[in-house]
Amino acid sequence: MTPAKRGDRVAPPAQPGQWLLKFGTNDAAKGWEDLSRQAASNLWEAYEAIRLDPAPFPPTKRHHRLKGALGTVDGMEQWQYEVTAGGRIWYLVDAAKKTVWIRVAGCGHPKASD
């Protein structure tokens, strides 16, 4: 990923006891910006929910682990947060590093789950 540059948004660091969110792909970073423009309030709620508890138990209708082959990637659980009716965030939970790796973010439903 390219380093931050002039004009980029400043990402807040993780607060003590909360999870650090990082982009796992450049496409996820671009999709995050698209979501920010189209559904900023919903994206803020998703961000807060994920950094506080990325793997909630019990899962909710909007925030749940993906099923089947999509449920685990590189040995980590893959979760989804439904930001809008079509907008999604897919991410991996790295419990050892208390880090969430955002792999997919965007205003449209991810093709892999169709």
C-alpha positions as CSV (number, residue, x, y, z in Angstrom):
1,M,0.0,0.0,0.0
2,T,1.3,3.5,-0.8
3,P,2.2,5.7,2.2
4,A,-0.2,8.5,3.2
5,K,0.4,11.7,1.4
6,R,-0.8,15.3,1.6
7,G,-4.6,15.6,1.3
8,D,-5.2,12.0,2.6
9,R,-7.5,11.5,5.5
10,V,-5.8,10.9,8.8
11,A,-6.6,7.4,10.2
12,P,-7.0,7.3,14.0
13,P,-4.9,4.8,15.9
14,A,-6.6,2.1,17.9
15,Q,-7.6,3.2,21.4
16,P,-6.5,1.0,24.3
17,G,-8.6,-2.2,24.4
18,Q,-9.9,-1.7,20.9
19,W,-9.0,-3.3,17.6
20,L,-6.8,-1.8,14.9
21,L,-8.3,-1.7,11.4
22,K,-6.0,-1.9,8.4
23,F,-6.7,-2.3,4.7
24,G,-5.7,-5.7,3.3
25,T,-6.1,-4.6,-0.3
26,N,-5.9,-1.4,-2.3
27,D,-9.4,-2.1,-3.7
28,A,-10.7,-2.2,-0.1
29,A,-9.2,1.2,0.6
30,K,-10.9,2.6,-2.6
31,G,-14.2,1.0,-1.7
32,W,-14.0,2.4,1.8
33,E,-13.7,5.9,0.3
34,D,-16.7,5.2,-1.9
35,L,-18.7,4.1,1.1
36,S,-17.6,7.2,3.0
37,R,-19.0,9.4,0.2
38,Q,-22.3,7.5,-0.1
39,A,-23.1,6.4,3.4
40,A,-20.8,8.2,5.9
41,S,-23.1,7.8,8.9
42,N,-23.6,4.1,8.3
43,L,-19.9,3.6,7.7
44,W,-19.1,5.3,11.0
45,E,-21.4,2.9,12.8
46,A,-19.8,0.0,11.1
47,Y,-16.3,1.3,12.0
48,E,-17.3,1.6,15.6
49,A,-18.9,-1.8,15.8
50,I,-15.9,-3.5,14.1
51,R,-13.2,-1.8,16.2
52,L,-15.1,-2.5,19.5
53,D,-16.1,-6.1,18.7
54,P,-15.2,-7.5,15.3
55,A,-16.6,-11.0,16.0
56,P,-19.8,-10.4,18.1
57,F,-21.5,-13.2,19.9
58,P,-24.3,-13.6,19.1
59,P,-23.9,-12.3,15.6
60,T,-26.4,-9.7,14.3
61,K,-28.3,-9.5,11.1
62,R,-25.9,-6.8,9.8
63,H,-22.7,-8.2,11.4
64,H,-21.9,-11.9,11.0
65,R,-19.3,-14.4,10.0
66,L,-19.3,-15.5,6.4
67,K,-20.4,-19.1,5.7
68,G,-18.8,-22.0,3.9
69,A,-15.5,-21.5,2.0
70,L,-15.7,-17.7,2.6
71,G,-15.8,-18.2,6.4
72,T,-12.0,-18.7,6.8
73,V,-9.1,-17.1,4.8
74,D,-5.5,-17.7,5.6
75,G,-6.4,-19.3,8.9
76,M,-8.5,-16.3,10.1
77,E,-12.2,-15.9,10.4
78,Q,-13.8,-13.7,7.7
79,W,-16.7,-11.5,8.8
80,Q,-19.1,-9.2,7.1
81,Y,-20.7,-6.0,8.1
82,E,-23.7,-4.8,6.0
83,V,-23.2,-1.1,5.8
84,T,-26.2,-0.5,3.5
85,A,-28.7,-2.7,1.6
86,G,-25.9,-3.4,-0.9
87,G,-22.8,-2.0,0.7
88,R,-20.5,-4.5,2.5
89,I,-17.3,-4.7,4.4
90,W,-15.5,-8.1,4.5
91,Y,-12.7,-8.5,6.9
92,L,-10.3,-11.0,8.6
93,V,-9.9,-11.1,12.4
94,D,-6.3,-11.5,13.5
95,A,-6.9,-12.2,17.2
96,A,-3.1,-12.6,17.9
97,K,-2.4,-9.1,16.8
98,K,-5.8,-7.6,17.7
99,T,-6.0,-6.4,14.1
100,V,-8.8,-6.4,11.6
101,W,-7.8,-6.7,7.9
102,I,-10.4,-5.2,5.6
103,R,-10.3,-7.2,2.4
104,V,-13.5,-5.9,0.7
105,A,-15.4,-2.7,1.1
106,G,-17.8,-1.1,-1.3
107,C,-21.2,0.1,-2.2
108,G,-22.2,-3.0,-4.1
109,H,-22.7,-6.5,-3.0
110,P,-19.4,-8.5,-3.3
111,K,-19.4,-10.8,-6.4
112,A,-17.8,-13.7,-4.5
113,S,-20.9,-14.2,-2.4
114,D,-23.4,-14.2,-5.4
